[in-house]
Amino acid sequence: MDTTFADYLIIAGKFLFWDPSLIMSIKEKTNKLLQHRFGPVLLVTILLCGISLITRVALLIYSASAVDWSVLNLFKILFIGLFYDLAATSFAIIPLVIYLWVLPPKWYASKTNKILLFVYFFFVVFTLIFNAISEWFFWEEFSVRYNFIAVDYLVYTTEVIGNIRQSYPINSIMVGLVIATSLIVYWLRRPITTSTTKATSFGKRSKTALMLLCVPVLTYFGVSHKLKYLSKNQYVNELSGNGMYDFGFAFWNNQLDYNTFYKTLPIKRAESILHNLLQQDSTGKRIYTNTSRTINSLGTENKMNVVLISVESLSAEFLSAFGNTQHITPQLDSLAKGGLLFSNLYASGTRTVRGLEALSLCIPPTPGQSIVKRPDNKNLFTLGNIFRSKGYNSRFIYGGYGYFDNMNEFFSNNGYQVTDRSALQDSEIHYSNIWGVADEDLFTLSLRELDKDYQNRKPFFAQIMTVSNHRPYTYPEGRIDIPSHTGREGAVKYTDYAIGKFIREAKHKPWFSNTLFIIVADHCASSAGKVELPVDKYRIPMIFYSPGHIMPGKFEKLTAQIDIGPTILGYLNFSYKSKFFGQDVFKMKDSEERAFISTYQSLGYIKNKTLVILNPHKKVATYQPDFTTGGAVALPANQKLIDEAISNYQMASYLYQNGLYGFESSKKP
């Protein structure tokens, strides 16, 4: 190439001191490079970095109120972002570099090659714009770049594509994309073909090609994903990344081995700390191995039926009891007044599979994929298995198709009888979208299944998973005063309506008076915040409702989602051998209050108004969180809390990976 590194140093100097000839210098050097055999590589780089910059600026403007504005943060967003744009480009250009390298000069100058280059650039521009739009929608939903969730969605293309088609005007978007791509490619027609006018020997091509192909190798081994995490503001960190690069990173790192990536303790030390934390049984007997212990309850077991309703994306802030003034949950507000409202409960994670994991396994969230979706997850120590051992029929009832998120496979192999939308006839379905049937139809199905258990004289434990409070936010018309497809508030109010209708119909059942209803969210509607783990975005409501059994009131102690199972068993006065990490909060001392919150890689431990966060690369940080705004202030390390956090998360991973969280092995050794 004619342009040397020294030339760019001169250009950089002109930029710093603003020489009027700067623009002309850049244009001349760029034109020379575009005329080179590998000129299309430079053009792809300009396109990718340019569209990525536009995307980054658009997301920055959209999130302006949440970004900590400073010159340093703006520098990080733009220049670290450019660094990751170039890193993504290094992988994107590999096929083009190989093509330009091996194509003989005679063919390179042909009309066929020009057509192929136009087709290639049409595909590149279309893909880049399509990706930019996709990133916008992903950011709108999660306020992050592509991550583990985006990779996870690839497995369920039917549901995800269906959700997109039902949520957005996809046909209009695609037509606009084709038109915009055609115009851009036409505008770039000269740069695309200008390089075909010069022939280059194979030797020279090989030198350039090998140099270019070394860049992605160096990127793979030399670029750290943690470079973008240099700000205390989470939005700045996410904007500093590149969506395509982050997607690739998440794809290759979708399983995070705890011992490899996180701070650890000697396993005996971690086990000893857990022993001290979990000594909650009424007899004071010793813990046996790992988390195994005997829960001995005094008195007779109470064989009430249990209906656990896991509500999709029900943030605490939707309920009037938590300050909402929109009146979108009148039924839940009424149930909260008539039952026991848990006002200080925190979800384990940000996705449904994390909620299902916490409710069934009562275990802290392990990094990477949820156990619900992992291999070797059969016959684990679950709430369903405990109820079955007590003579109950344990059910999991879902409004969608249970293959999604591996729900059928997980629950059917862990003590539950699974029923999904396939059990409904078409005539029984009032409405459905890509995620499943309307919640009222789900509850109709649930009542039918629970009636069967009652007729067979079987006590039942049923975990019911709703779906309506999810984008595209559609539901049957005429049920509530908010039209379908108008936003989250309408979906929340419709789910609230369906739950109220279910409870009213259940009151006419002969089994109602002996049934405990628990209504709880699987996770919040949004987990985005200025900090890594905004605690306010994990607060969820829970209601224990059973007229004649549960006195109305509020339970205000700090509660983890993994405590729900042991608390239900404790309320029923069950004695059992437990492996659960969760505890019966009705017996919990003030000093035992704690909660777990997480993303797929950041693991949080809340205790004594302090938040400990464990991160990959064995990083540990301690914060004082603001439970109202979600903000956090760094604190000096609290080693006792850090060791407790490590012990819980390390042991959860250790027991699962070593097959020690199985139900059959829960017996006293």
N, C-alpha and C positions, 0 to 999 in steps of 0.2 A: 504494500500500500504506500501511496505517496505521502499521506499524512502521518506524521510521527508523533510520539509522546511530547516532544519539545514543542510542536505546533500547538498542542492543547494547553501546555503550560503558558504559552504566549497569550492564547485566548483567555485563559483563566485570569491572567494579569490584567488584560484589558477589561474583563468583567468587573474586577475589583475596583479599578480606577475609572471605569466607564469611558472607554474610548468610543467615539461615535462610529468608528469603523467596525465595531464589534459584530453587529448583526451581519454585515457583509462578509466578514471573515468566517463566521459560523456557516453561513449559507454556501460560500465557496468550498469550504472543507467538506461539508455534507454532500454537495453535488459531486465532488470528486469521488467520495466513498460510494455513492449510489451508482456510479458508473463502473465500479469494480465488479468482478464476477460474483462476489458475495454481498453486493449492494442490497439485495432483498433482505438479508439478515439485519442490516441496519434499519431498513424500513419497518420490519416487524418489531424491532426494538423500540423505535420511535412510536409506533402505533400502540404497543402494549403499555409503554410508560405513559404516553399521553392520555389514553383512555383511563388508565389506572389513576392518574392525577385528577382527571375530571371527576371520577367516581369518588375519590378521597375528599375533594373539595365539596362535592354535593353532600356527602355524609357529614362532613364537618359543619356545614351550614345547617343541616337538618338537626344536628345534635348540639347546636351552639350554646344552648342554655346549660348543658351538662358538662361542657368542656372547661377546664381551668385555663383561661386565656393568659398566655405569657409568650414572650419572644422565644424563650427556650422550648416551651411546649410546641409552638408553631414550627420551630426548627426540627424538632423530633418528628412531628407528623409528616413534614415535607421531605426531609432528607433521609431519615431512616426508612420512610415509606418508599422513596426512590431506590434505596439500597435493596429492599425486598422486591420491588418491581423488577430490578435488574436480575435478582436471583431467580425470580419466576421466569423471566425471559430466557435465561441460560438453559432452562429445561425445554421451554417451548420451541426453541430454534433447532433442536437436535435433528428432527426429520428433514428440515429445509437445508441445513448444513450438509448432511449426507447426500441429499439430492444434488445440490450444486457442486459437490465435490466429484461425484462419480459420473455425471453427465458429460459425454464427449462434446468438444467445441462445436462440431458440425450440427449436432442435435440441439445444442444450447441456443444456437442462433436461429433455429427453425421457428416457423409459425406455430407448430404444435406446442413447443415449449412456452411460447408467449401465452397461448390459450390456457395451458396448465398453470402458469403463474397467476393469471387472472382468476382462475377457479380457486387456486390456493388462497389468494388474498381475499377473495370474497368469503371463503370459509373462515379465515382468520378474523376479518373485521366483524363478520356476523357473530362469531363466537365471543369476541371481546365485548361487543355491545350487549349481547344476550347475557353474558356473565355480569356485566355492570348492572343491568336491570335486576338480575337475580340477587346480586349482592344488596341492592337497595331494599328489595322485599325481605331478604333475610335479616338485614339490619333493622328494618322496621319492626320485625317480629321479635328479635332477640338482642338487638343493640350490640352485636359483635360481628366480627368477620366470620367466614366459614370456619367451622370447628367440628368437633366430634359429632354434633347433631347432624350437620350437613352430610357427613360420610354415612352416618347411620341411616339417613333417609334413602340412600341409594338402594338399600335392600328392599324397600317397600315402595317401588316406583308406582304401582297402581294407586295406592292411597295418596302418595305425595303429588303425583301428576293430577289426580282427580281433585285434590284439595286446591291446587293452583288454578285449575280450570273453573272450579266453582267459586273461587275467591276473587279472581282477576279477569279482566277482558282479554284473555290470552290470544284469541284470534286477531283482534285489533292490534295487539302488541306485536304479533308475529308479522303481520302485513307491514306495520311501520318499520320493523327491523329490516325486512327485505328491501324496502324502499330506501331507508337510510344507508344500508350497506351498499346498495347499487350506486348511490350518489357518491359515496366516499371512494369506492373503487374507481369510478369514472374520473373523479378528481385526481386520483393518484395514478392514472394510466401511464403518464410519462415516467415517473420514478420506478414503476413496476417493470417497464420494458427497457429502460435506458441501459441497464447492465448487460443486456443481450448483445450489445454492439461490439463488445471487446472480448477477444478470445484470451484464455490464460492456459499455460502449460499445466500438465498434470502435477509436475513437481511443485510448482508455486501454489497450485490449488491445495495440494496435500499439506503444505506447511501451514497455510491459513486455516484449513479445515481442522487440522489436529489441534492448533492453538484454540480455536473456538470450541472444540469438543472437550478440551481440558477444563473449560470454565464450569460446566455443570458438575464435573467431578469434584473440582475444588469447592464449589458451592455446597454439594452434598456433604462433604466431610468437614468443611471449614466454616460454614455459616450456622450460627446458633439462633434458634427460634426465640431464645429469651432476650435477644437484643432489643426487641420492641418493648419489653417490660421495664422501661427506665423511668416512668413517671408514676406518681402516686395516684393520678387520675386514670381510671380504667378506660374511659373514652379516648384519651390521648394514646394510650397503649394500643388499643384496637385500631385506631385510625392510622397508626404508624406501620401497620402490617399491610400485606397484600393478600387479597382473598384467595387467589389461585395458589399462592405459595402456602398459605395457612391450610388450605384444603389438602394439599399434598402431604403436609406435615401431619395433619390429623389422620389421614389415610394410613400412613406408615407407622403411626404411634397410637393406634386405637386400643391397644392393651398396655397398661402401665403396671409393670411389676413393682409392687411396693418396695421391696428390699433393694431393688436396683435404683429407684428414683427418689426415694424419700428417706428422711432421717429415721434411724432405727435405734432400738435398745437391744441389749442381750435378751433373748427370748424368755429366759427365766425371770429376768427383771421385769419385763413387760407383763408376764403372767402374774407375778407377785403384786404389781400395782393394780391389775384388774381384780385380783382376789379381794383386795381391800375395798375397791369401789363397789363390788357386787354382793357384799355380805348383807343381804337384805332379807333372808328367810327368817321366819318367825322363831325358829328353834335355835338359831345361832350355830348350827352345825357347820363343819368345815366345807369349803368348796373342794370338789374332788380334783378334776383335771381341767386345765384351761378355763373356760367359763362354766363348765358343768357344775351344777349345784342343786340341792333339794329345796324346793319351795313347799313348806309345810304350812297350810292354813288351818286354823282352829275351827271346829264346828263342822256342820254338814255342808256338802257342796250344793250349790244352787243351780239346778239344771235349767236355767232360762234359755230360751231361744235367743240368738244374737244375729242381728242384721247390720252389717257394716257397709255403709254407702260411701264409696270413694268418689268424690266429685271432681270432675276435670277442672283444673285451673281456678279453683275457688280461693282467691286471695281474701285474707281477713278484712281488708279495707272495703270489700263489697257490702259487708253487713253493717246495719245501723249501730249495733253494739260496739263497733270499732270506729264509729264516727262518720259513717257514710250518710249523706243527706239526700241521695237520689231515690231512696225507697225502692230499690230493685230486688230486695230479698225479703218481702213481707212474710212469706211462709217460714223461712229460716229464722227470721227475727222472732216470730211467734213461738217456734219450737225452742229457741234459745231461752225465752222467758219462762217456758214451761218445763225446761230441763236444766241440765248442768252444762254451762258454757265454759270451755277451756279457752282462756283469753291470752295465754302466753305460750302457745304451741308453735314449734318451728319444723318446717319440712326438711327432709334430708337432702333433697336435690331440686332440680329444675325441670325434670321430665317425669312422665307418668310411670315409666319403668322403675325410677328411683322410689316413687311413692309406693308402688306395688311391692318392691323389695323391702322397704321399711315396714310395711304393714304385715307382710307374711313372714319374713325372716327375722325381723326385729334386730337387725345388725347394722352397724355403721356403714355408710357408703364406701365401697372400695374403689380406688382410682380406675379410670378407664370405663369399660363397659359394665352395665348393671349385671348382677348375677342372674337376673331373670333371663338374660340373653346369652349367657355364657355356656360353653360346653360343660359336661360333668356336673350338672346342677339338679340331678335327680335325688329323690328321697332325702331332702335336706330337713333340718329342724325348723318346721314351719308351724304357724298358728293353726293351719288346717289339720296338720297331723296330730297336734295336741287335742283338738276337738274330736277328731276321729277316735283317738285312744280313749276318749270319755264316752263313746257311744253315739256321738253326733254324726249327722250327715253334713259334711263340709262342702260348700258350693262356691264356685266362682262364676258369676253371671255378668256377661259383657254385651253391650249393645252393638258392637261391630263384629267383624270376623276375627276369631281368636288367634289366627296364625300371625296377625300383626304383632310385632314386638315379642314374638315367641310366647305369647300368653298361654295358648292352649297347651303347648309342650311343657312349659314350666309348671303350671298349676295342676295339670292332670298327673304329673309325676311327683307331686309333692303334697298329696293328701286331699286334693280337691276334686269334686266332680264339676266339669266345665260345661257351661251352657252359653252359647253365643247366638247371634242373630239368625243363624241357620235353623234354629229351633222354631222360628216364627214363620207362619204362612204369609204369603203376600197380602192376603185379605186382612191380616192382623196389623199390618204396618200402615200407620197414618202418614208417616213421612220418614225419609231417610236421606242422608247425604253420603259422601265418600267414607266418612268415619264410622257410620252406623245408623241405626234407627233412632228416631226421636226418643228422648228420655221417657216420655209417657208410655211408649211401647215397650221399652226396656223394663219398666216397672210392672206393666201388665204381665210380661213374661215371668218376672220374678215372683209375683203373687201366685201364678199358676204352679211354679216349681215348689214354692214354700207350702202351698196347700197339699201337694203330693206328700211331702215329708210328714205333715201333720196327720194326714189320712193313714200313713204307714206307721204312725205312732213313733216317729223318730224326732228327737230334738234336732234343731238345725242351726248351723252357723253358715251364713251366706254373706259373701263379699260381693257387692254389686258395684260395677264400674260404669259411670255415666260417660257420655261422649258429646253432648250437645253444646257445651260451653267451649267450643273450639272453632277456630276459623274453618269454614266460611261463615260461621254464626247464623246458620239457617235452621228453621224449625217450623212447625205447622202454624198457619195463620189463625187468628181469632182467639188464641189462648191468652195473650197478654196485650197490653196497650202499646207495645213497641213492635213495629213491622219487622218481619224476618229480613236477614241480610243487611241490617243497618249498623251492626257493630257489636262489641263485646257486651255492653250493658243489656242489650236485648237477649243475648244468649244466656247471660247470668239470670235474668228475670224468668226466662222460660224454664231453665233447669230448676229454679226455685219453685215455680208453678208445678212442675212435674213431681218434685219431692213432696210438696204439700198435698197433691192429689193422691200420691201413693200412701202417705200416712193416713189420710182420711178413709181411703178404701181399706187399709189394713185394720182400722179400728172396728170394722164390721166382721173381722175374721175371729174364729174361736181361739186362735193362738196369740192374739194381740196382747192380752193382759199378762202373758208370761213371756214377753219378748223385750229385749233390750235393743234399742235402735242407736247406732252410732253414725253420725254424719260428719265426715271429715274430708278435707281437700287432699288430692294427691300431691299438688304443688301449687305455687302461686301463678297468677296470670303472666307475670313478668319478673325476670331476675336481674334486669339491667340496673346499674347504678354507677356512681362515680368511682366507687372503690371496688376492690376485687370481689369481696363477698359482702354486699350490702344487706345487713341483717333484716332490715324492714321488708325486703323482698322475699323473705322466707317465712314470714309469719302467716299462719293459716288458722282457720277456725275449726273447732270440733264441738259437737253437741252430744251428750249422753241423754237419751230421751226414753223414759219408760214410766208413764203415769202410774202412781201407786207404789212405785219402787224408788224412783230417783226424785229427790227433793230439788226444787228449782234453786239455782244459785250460780255462782261463778267459782271456777278453780283457777287461781292466779299464779300458781307456782310454775317456774320454767319447766317446760315439758318438751321432750324430743319425740319425733314421729315414731321412733323405734320403741317408745315406751307404751304405745297404744295397746299392743297385743298383751303384754304382761299385766297392764292395768285392767283390761277386760277380764282376764283369767283371775286376777285378784278380786275383782268385784264379785265374781261368781264363786269365790271361796274355794278355788281349785287347788289341790296339792298335786305337784308334778315335778319331775326331774327337768330342769331347765338348762338350756345352753344360750338363751337369749342374752344379748347385751343390754336390752331394754329392762326397765324396772317398773314395778307397780308404784305409780306416783301417789296413790292414796296413802301408801306407807312410807313415802319418801321423806327423809329429813331435809331441812333447809340446806345443809352442807352437801347434799347429794344432787342438788339441781344442776343439770347441764343439758346441752343440746348439741346436735351435730348438723351442720349445713355444708353443702359442697357444690362444686361444679364437677365435671368429669376429671379434673386434675387438681383443683384447689380444695383442700380438706379443712373444714373449720370446726373448732371446738369452743363452745360458749360456756363459760362458768364464771361466777363471781363478777358479772358485768365486764368480763374480759373475753376477747376473741383471739384464739391462737389459730394461725393458718399454716398448714404444712403444704409445701409445694415441691414439684420435681426439682432436681439438682440439689436435693437435700436441704432446701431452704426452709427456714422457720421464722415467723414474724408474730409479734404480739401487739394487739391493738385494744384501745378503749372504744367500743362501737357506740354509735348513737342509735338507739332502738326506734327513734321516731323518724329521723331523716335518712338513716342508713349510712351516714358518714362514719369515719373512723380516724382516730389519732394514734400514732405509733407510741408504744410503751416500751420500757425496758423489759428484757426477757424475764418471764416468770417461769423458772425451771420446773417447779412442781406441776403447773398446768401444762407446760410443754410435754413433760413426761407422761402425764395422763392422756393427752391428745395422741401422742405417739403410740402408747400402749393400746388404746382402743382401736385405732386404725391398723396398726401393725398386726395385732392379734386377729382382727376380722379377716384380713388377707391371709394370714398364716393358717387359720382354721379351715377356710374354704379351699385354699390351694393344696392342703395336705389331707383333705377328705375327713376332717375332724368335726365338721358341722352337720353330720348326717343324723337322721332321726333314730335309726336303729342303734347307733353307737352311743346314744344318750343315757344308757343304763349305767348304774353305779358299777365301777370296775371292781 
